[in-house]
Amino acid sequence: MAKQPEFFDFDFTKYLHDMKIPGVDLDAIVESQKKNMEALTNANRLAFEGMQAVMQRQAELLRQSIEEYAKTAQSMGDMKDPQDAIARQTDMAKQAFERMISNMREMSELLAKSNNEVFELLNKRFSETLEEMKGMMDKAEAPKPAPKKAATGASSAS
């Protein structure tokens, strides 16, 4: 196995801690970024699960359509009167169109639900990140107590 470049062995957080930047809480920044990565991971998981649900439902709908088509083809073979056949075909076409519209609406709702879940998760994390940053800024800007002056042993009395 090839050895990884040394760049990947570099501990960026240790480097930042060693810099000791005044007024910056590096632990809080690192923790915030970890939470961001967790949120992105969860968002990706939710999106993947949503797409899986859509694909499974599409497969079910395809199977149902094939079964219905087979039944329709079988029943059409038994028809002797051409006018009955045309009337039946028209009725079946209407039903198929209505099913297709219903299925498209269902797929749209599934996708919208999945997208909303992902959006809500990311939006929540974004709001939390802004609050964390505000807290860090408030902490960094907080006035520090003035250093106490050392007492001078004697007071000048004239």
Rosetta blueprint (number, residue, H / E / L):
1 M L
2 A L
3 K L
4 Q L
5 P L
6 E H
7 F H
8 F H
9 D H
10 F L
11 D L
12 F H
13 T H
14 K H
15 Y H
16 L H
17 H H
18 D H
19 M H
20 K L
21 I L
22 P L
23 G L
24 V L
25 D L
26 L H
27 D H
28 A H
29 I H
30 V H
31 E H
32 S H
33 Q H
34 K H
35 K H
36 N H
37 M H
38 E H
39 A H
40 L H
41 T H
42 N H
43 A H
44 N H
45 R H
46 L H
47 A H
48 F H
49 E H
50 G H
51 M H
52 Q H
53 A H
54 V H
55 M H
56 Q H
57 R H
58 Q H
59 A H
60 E H
61 L H
62 L H
63 R H
64 Q H
65 S H
66 I H
67 E H
68 E H
69 Y H
70 A H
71 K H
72 T H
73 A H
74 Q H
75 S H
76 M H
77 G H
78 D L
79 M L
80 K L
81 D L
82 P H
83 Q H
84 D H
85 A H
86 I H
87 A H
88 R H
89 Q H
90 T H
91 D H
92 M H
93 A H
94 K H
95 Q H
96 A H
97 F H
98 E H
99 R H
100 M H
101 I H
102 S H
103 N H
104 M H
105 R H
106 E H
107 M H
108 S H
109 E H
110 L H
111 L H
112 A H
113 K H
114 S H
115 N H
116 N H
117 E H
118 V H
119 F H
120 E H
121 L H
122 L H
123 N H
124 K H
125 R H
126 F H
127 S H
128 E H
129 T H
130 L H
131 E H
132 E H
133 M H
134 K H
135 G H
136 M H
137 M H
138 D H
139 K H
140 A H
141 E H
142 A L
143 P L
144 K L
145 P L
146 A L
147 P L
148 K L
149 K L
150 A L
151 A L
152 T L
153 G L
154 A L
155 S L
156 S L
157 A L
158 S L
